[in-house]
């Protein structure tokens, strides 16, 4: 197999991969093993280079806006949940969700 090279950004993530038989290799690219190359392809966004070593990267959870938090909570209020609330079998779940939504709306 041909040698594979990569260029990485300032955070250690690959920008591009280059096959020596197909591409012109940029000056600041470096060779990666076939194993590392496959690891990048199979785990896109979850691997990066740190100090020249391939490491696992766990991206931080997205930060939702208040409006997105409200929409997420509202999406959990399904017809079944409403029916359970009407029957009194939801254990107060709907009231808790409504209170949380109201609290978030006060932040808008």
N, C-alpha and C positions, 0 to 999 in steps of 0.2 A: 504494500500500500504506500501511496505517496505520503510525504510529510505534510502535516497540518499545522498551520500557524494561526495565531489570533492577535487581534489588537483589543486592548481593554480600555475602558473609560477610567476616570479618576477614582471611581468607587470599586474597581476591580471586576466589573461586569464586561463580558465580551461585546465588542461592537460589531465584529465580523470575524469569520473564519476564512482561511485561504488554503487552497490545495496547491502545492507547488507545481503540479502538472497542468493546472488550469489557470491559476492567477499569478499576477506579478505580486511578489511579497513586499509589502511596505517595509520601510526601514525600521520602524519602531514595533513591528510585529515579532512575536516569539513563538517558538515551536511548542506544541502541546502534544501529549501522548494521545494515541487513539482512544484509550480508556477515558482520559479527561474530556476529550472532545465528545464522546458518547454520553458521558455524565452530564455535560452541558445541554446536549440535545434532548435528553430524556428528562431533565429537571430544569427546564427553562425558567428563569427568574428566581431559582432557588439555589444557585451555585455561583460562586465568584472566586477570584484569586485574591488572596491576602498574603502579602510578603512572598509572592511567588508560589504559593501552595493553594490548591483547590480546596475550598471550604464550603460548608453548607451555609446558606443564607436564609434566615427566616424573616420575611418582610413584616414590618409592623402592621398591626390591624389598622384598617382605614378609620379615619376620624370623621364621623358623621356630623353634618350640620344639625341644628335643632329641627329644622323642617324634615330632614331625612330621618331623624330619630322618631318624629311623630308619624311619618308615613310608614315606617317599619312597624311601630306599635299598632297602628290602625290596620295594617295588613294581617295581623294576628287575630283580629276580631272577625271570625268566620260565622256563617249562619249557625253552625253547630254550637259555637261558643255562646252566641246570643240565645239560642234555644235552651242551653244549659242554665244560663243566667235567669231566663224567664221561669224555668222550673225550679230554680233555687239549688241546683246541683253543681254550680261552678265553684263553690267554696269561696266566693267573693272575688274571683279572678277578674271579672269584667269591671267591677268597681275599682280595683287596684289599677287596671290599665287606664281607665277613664281618669283617675286621679293623676297618674303619671303623665298622661297626655295634657291634661289641664295645667300641670306644673310646667311642662315644656312650652306650652303656648304662652304662658306668662313671660317667658324669656324672649319671645319674638318682638 
